[in-house]
Amino acid sequence: MIAEAGVFDLAIVGGGINGCGLARDAAGRGLRVHLSEAGDLGGATSSASTKLIHGGLRYLETFQFRLVREALAEREVLLRLAPHLVRPMRFVLPHHPGLRSWPLLRFGLFLYDRLGGGTTLPASRTLDLIDTPEGAALKPSFRRALEYLDCWVDDSRLVVLNAVDARARGATIAPRTEVVAAARGDGLWRLTLKDRAGRREIAARALINAAGPWVATMAGRIAGGDEPRVRLVRGSHIVTRRLFAGDRAFIFQHRDGRVVFAIPYEHDFTLIGTTDCDHDNDPAAAIATPEEVRYLCDAVSAYFATPVQPADVVWSFAGVRPLHDGGRDAAQKASRDYALELDGGEGRPPLLTVIGGKLTTYRKLAEAALDRLAGPLGLTAPPWTARVPLPGGDFGGRTMATLVDEFTRACPFFAPATAQRLVRLYGVRASEIFTGAAAIEDLGEDFGAGLTEREARHLFDAEWARTAEDVLWRRTKLGLRFDALQTERLSAFMGTLSKDGAA
């Protein structure tokens, strides 16, 4: 029996964007929160996205107006909360004469401009592609386009910083901790956890299953829980060397009705995605299949003057989206909205199952979930996350350029590209990480691409990074710039930190 003093108010299973956003919101309202994640935070779907904060222009075609309206409003909120992670990006939509008509595209963007209400981003406009920088990379047959603004985001850092803030507000964040069983007992949830130290038990007044593509698997470990209606849909992406100049992204129509994005990525690369394929296997084994790689290459080659071939791909990744199964025939038409299923009542501790959701709407999902649990938990504290920046995001009216300039003066030994990267990752907290350093030698070993021992230690101590993969592909995105030897050196260093005593 666990003493009441050790009981959590809320146990959350899943350390993706939904779970970490829930942990932050709940901890900030005074709840005692425990979050378990079987792998690394944001290690699955939440780090395998197209990396957009957007309303979802194509969702208008399936009449998901509520979702688009909410997402566009959240776009404004996240621009304020995390200006180091979220930034405006212009999207160019060339008109393809054989596909959606010009009047239809104009009308769709007219709705898109207005559904979000007040916005700080400019409205859409018409572009002439002839002899312009926007048209230079495209085939000459594309003569006009529409341009609109949405936002780009560092997806996995958005996850981690929600967890960092949740911990600062009292939450217990436990990555690499698997929930092997959960059952109601004595008016509480009893969870059996397994980590590298062995098995242990915790108790909580309420349980949230936010396990993403493993939500049904987790439901099978919860005694008395119903299996949720989930459709697993794989979205694959490819990355190539930079295909076009400038900072604009492209959104291309495909003949099958889908749209494909080509987005400037990490300065020297182009990110292309995504696909929509039903996924029947283990989500952890999801990869971009050769067929999907060819599909994405063909989709953008229909527009770019220089065709893109599978041989041009330098990296690919895939994530599995857990969508609510509404019975639609095509995977691309399944709703991206979230669903919350509550099981409780009659004095039983509640179980809330989270299905679906998007990066853009994770904060609203958390508010809706806590609203559903407010009665059983006696929660009276109001929502607060729309007003408080994420760690590093309190710019105090300064611009990103101003912060980079301040950081460069404080740490003049960093190369300009590295200084900009560090401010993008850590915001106003960048200078704190390197306090006391007077020269680059003070930061320890340079593993490559400006990643120093000091930064790697910070990611270990403050952001739960335990492996080279955690650092290179989720915390920093430097994996594209590391070779095998550099990765091996970093891996050995992270192993040493773990042996010295990991949290």
N, C-alpha and C positions, 0 to 999 in steps of 0.2 A: 504493500500500500504506500502510495506517495503522499507525503504530508501536504496539506492544503497550501502551505506557504510556498511550496515549489511548483504549484500548478500555474501553467500559462493560461492567459485568456484565450489565445488564438494560436493554433498550430497550422502552418502553411506548408504544403508539400509542393515543391517546384520553385526553382530559382531562376526562372526566365523573367521576362519583363513584367508579366502579370503578377507573379509571386513577389518579386522584389518591390514593385509598386504598391502592392497590398501591404507588405511589411512596413514600408515607410509611412504610409497613411495611418495605419493602425497604431504604430508606435508613437507617432506624433499626436495621437488622440489619447495617449495614456494607457493603452492596452499593453499587457505583457505578451510579447510575440516571440514565437520560435519558428524559424524557417529552415526546412531541410531541402537539400538539393543533392541528388545522387552523384552528379558530376561537378563540373565547374559552373559558376554562375554565368548564365547566358550561353552555355556551351552547346546548345542545340539550335532550335528554331530562331531564337532571338538574336543570334549572331549570323544567321544565314538569310537575311532579308535583302531586299533591294535597297535598303538604307534610306528610306524616304519617310518624311513626315508630311503627309498629304491627305487631301480629302478623298482621293480615289476617283478621278475623272471618269474612268470606265464604269464605275458602279452606278452612274446615272442611267446607263442603258438597261440595268436590271431593277430600276426604280428604287434603289436603296437610299432614298433622299434623307431619311433620318440619320443614317450612318455618315453620309457625306457632310451634312450640316454639322454634326457633332465633331467630326474629324477636322473640318476646316476651322471651327472655333478652337479646337485643341492645338491646332498648328500655331495660332497666335500665342496661346498660353506657353507652349514649349519654347517658342522663340524667346520669351522673357525669362523662363526658368533656367534654360541651359544654352545661352548664346555661344558658348565655346563648343558645344556639341551639335547644335542645330543652326543651320545657316540657309538663307534664301538661295534658290537656284532657279535659273530661267530654263524653261523647257520649250523646245521648238518642235512643233507638230506639222511636218510637211503634208500638204494635201496630195493624196494619191487619187487620181481621177477615177480609178476603177473600183474604189472602195467607198467609205462613207462620204456622203456628199458634202460639199463646202457649206451649204446652209445648215446642215445638221451639225457639223463641227462648230460653226459659229454659235448656234443656239445652245449647244452643250456647254461651251465656255461662258456664254451669257449667264446660264444658270449657275455654273460653278463660281463665277465672280460674285454672285449675289447670295448664295445659300449660306455662306459663312458669316454674314452680317458685317460688322465693322472689321476692317483688316488694314494692316500696315503695309501690305504688299500691293504693288500696282496691279491694275486690271489687265486682262488679256488684250492683245493687239494683233493686227495683221502684219506679216512680214513679206517683203519682196526678197526672194532668194537669188535673183539674178545679180551676179557680180558683187556679192556680199560675203562677209566672213562666215555667216551662218550657212550659206549655200555652197561654200567652197569645197566641203568634203562630200557633197551629195552629187548624184547624177544630174546632168543638166536638164533632164526632163522634169525635175521638180522645181517649179517656178514660183510657188507661193506657199506660205505656211502661216500658222497661228502660233503665237508665243504667249505663255502664261507662267506664273511663278508658283512654285511649291517649295518644299524645303528638303535638304539633305540632312542625315543624322549619322553619327557614329553609334550604331545600334548597340553593340556589346558594352560600350562605355556607359550608355544610358542605363543599361541594366545594373552595372556594377555601382554606379554612383547613387542609384536608388538604394542599393544595399548598404553602401557606406553611410548614407544619411540615416537609414533605418537603425543601423547599429549605434550611431551617435545618439539616437533618441531612445536607446535602451533595448532594442530588439536583439535576440540571439540569432546570428546568421551562421548556418552550419553547412557549408559546401562539402561535397564528397561524403555525404551522410545519407544513406538509403533508408527509407521507411519500408520495413519488411512486413509490417502488420499494424493494423489499427482496429480497435474494437471499443464499443461503449461499455463502461463499467462504473458503477457507483456514481452515476450522474455525470461522468466525465469521459473524454476520449483518452484511451490508453494507447500510446504509440510505441512500438518497438523499433529502435533505430540501430543501424549497423554502420560503423566507420572503421578506420584502421586500428582503433583501440579495442574494438570488439562491439558487443551489443549492450544497449542500455535502454531505459524506458523513460518516457516523459508523459505527462498528463496535461490535458487542455480542456477548456470549457467549450471550445468550438474548433472545428476542423475545416480547412479549405483545401480541396484537391485542385491545385493549379499546375498539374504535372505536364501540361502541354500535350504533345503527341502521345505521351504515356498516360493520359488521363484515364483511359479505359483500363489499362494495366493496373494502375493504382487503385481504381475502383474495385478490382478483383481482390485486392489485399485488405479492403475495408469490410469488416464483418457487417453484414446487413445492408451494404450499399448497393444501389441499382447501377447497372451498366449504362453509361450515358450513350446517347446517339451521336457518334462521332464519325466524320469522314476525314480520312487522312489524305492530304493532297500535297504532293511534292513540288516544290519550286526550285529550279536549278538556275545557276548563274555561271557565266564565264568571265574571265578577265584577260584582256589582251594588252599589249603595249599601246600607248596613246594613239588613237585613230584619227583625231581631229584636234585642231587648235581651239583655244578659247575656253571660257568657263561655262558655256551653255551645255545643257544636256539635250538629247533628242528623245522623242517618243514616236515610235513608228507603228503604223497599223500593219497587221499581218492579214493575209487573205483568209485565214481561218476565223477572223473576228477578234482575235486577241490583240493586245498591244505589247510591244517590247521596248524597253528603255536602253539607251546607250548613254552612260553617265561618266563624266570625268571623275577619276578615282585615284586618290593618293598621288596627285600631280602628274605622274608619268604613265598612267594606265587608264584603261576604259573598262567599266563594269557593264555587262550586258545581261539582261534578264527581264522577265523570268518565264518559266514554264508553269503549266498546271497539269499535273498527271496524278491520277489516283495511285496511292502507295499502299501496298499490302504487306510489306516486310517490316523488320525492326527499324524504327526511325533512326536509330544510331548508325545503321548501315547505309543511309541514304547518300547517293552520289549522283552527280550529273552524268547520265548515261551517254554513250556515244551518239545515240539518236537525238537526245536533247541538245547536245553540243552542236550537232549538225543543224538542228532546227533553228537554234539561235543564230548561228553563222548565216544561214540562208535568209533568215528574217531581216537582218541588218544589211546583208549584201544586196538586197533588193533596193536599197536606198543609197548606200555609200558608193562613191565612184570607184573605189578600190575594194574588191571583194574581200571578205573575211573568211579564212579557212580554219578548220580545226587545228592545223599546225601552228596557227598564230596564238592559240590559247596558252597562257602562262600559268593559269590557276583556274580551278573550277570548284564550286561548292554547291551543296543542296541542303535545303531545310524542309521539314515536314510540318505542314500547318494542320492543326486539329480543328477542323471546321464543324459547325453544327450541321448534322445531316438532315437537310430539309427535303431530300428526295429529288433534287434537280438532276437531270440527266448528265450534263456536262460539268466537269470539275471546275472549269473557269466561271460557271454561273453560280456555284455554291456561295452563299453569303459569307462575307468577311466580318459580319457583325458578331458580337459576343452573346453568349447565353449563360445564364446563371440558374442552376437547379438546386433548390433548397430542400433538404430532407431533415425534418425535425418535428417539433411539436410534442405534446403530451408529456412534457417533462424530460424528453430525450435531448441530449446535447446535439446541437445542429451540425450538419454536414452540408457545406456549400461546394458544388462542383462548377468549375469554370471551364467553359468550352469556347474556343475561338478567341477573337480579339486581334487587334493590330497594335503595332508600336505606337501609332499616333494616338490611340484612344485608351492606352493602358491606365492613365490617371483617372479617367471617367469610369472605367471598369472597376477600379478600386473603390471609388466613391459609391457606386451602385452596389457592390458586394457588401460593404460595411453598412449600407443602409438596410440591406436584407437581414443583417445580423444584429442590428442595433437593439431590437427588442430582447432577444435571448441573452445578449451580453450587457444589457443595461447601458448601452452607449449613448451618451448625450452630447459629447463634444462635436462641434460642427466640422464640416470639411475645411481643410486649410492648405492643401498642397498647391492650389492655383496661385498662391501668393508668395510662396517661399522658394527661392532659387535652389537648385541642386548644388552640391559642393563644387566650388569653383565658378559658379555662375553669377555671383553677385558683382556685376561689373561696376555698379555705382555710377552709371551714366557714361562710362568710358566705352570706347569702341575696341574691337579686336586689334586694330592697328596700333592704338594707343597702348594697350596692354603688352603687345609684342615689343614695342619700343621701350617700355618700362623694364620688361624682363631682360632685354638685350643690354640695357645700361647696368642692371644689377648683376648679370652674368655675361660679360662681354666675350668670354672664351668660347661660347657656343657659335657654331656656324649659323648663318641666318635661317637656313631651312630647318635646322634642328630647333632653334629658338621658336620658330613659328609652330612647329609640330608640338612642342612641349606646352605652349599656351593653348593650343587647340585641345590637347588632352586634359590638361589640369586647370585651365582657366586662371583665376586670380591666385590659386594655390601653387602655381608653378614655382614661384620664387622660394616658397617655404621648403620645398623638397631639396633645394640646393643651397640652403642657408649655410654660411660658413666657408663655402668654397671660393678660393681666390684664383684658382687656375684649373684647367681641365684635368690636370694630374691629381687634384684633390678628390675627384669623383671615382677613382678606382679604374678598373679595367674597362676599356671601350670594346664592346663585343661586336660592334659594327653598326653602320647607319646612325651613329650618334647615340646609341643605347649604351649607357654606362652602368657600372656596378651600383652606383648610388640610386639610379632610377629603378633598376631591377630589385634592389633591396626594398625600396618604397612600395613597389607593386606586391612584393611578398608580404611585407608588414601591414600594409594598409588596404590592400585590394584582393587578398586571398589568392594571388597568383602562385602556383606551385610548380609549374612545368614551363619549359621553353614554349610549348604550344600556347599556354595561357597568356604568356607575355607577347609573343610574336603575332598571334592571329586574333586575339580578343582584346587585350589591353592596349596594344600599340599599333597593330596592322603593319608591323615591320617585316613580317614573314616574306613579303614579296621582294625584300631587299637583302635577305640573308642567304648565304650559301650554306652548304652542308657542314663545313668546318666551323663556321661561326655559330650555327645552331647547336652543334655538339658542345662547344665551349660554354654557351649559355646554359644548356641542359645540365652540364656538370656543375655549374655554379648554383643553379636552382636546387639541384640535389643536395649540395652542401648546406644550403640554408635550411632545407627540410630536415636534414640529419641533426642540425644544431638545435632544432626545436620549432616545429610548425604549430601555429595556433589551430 
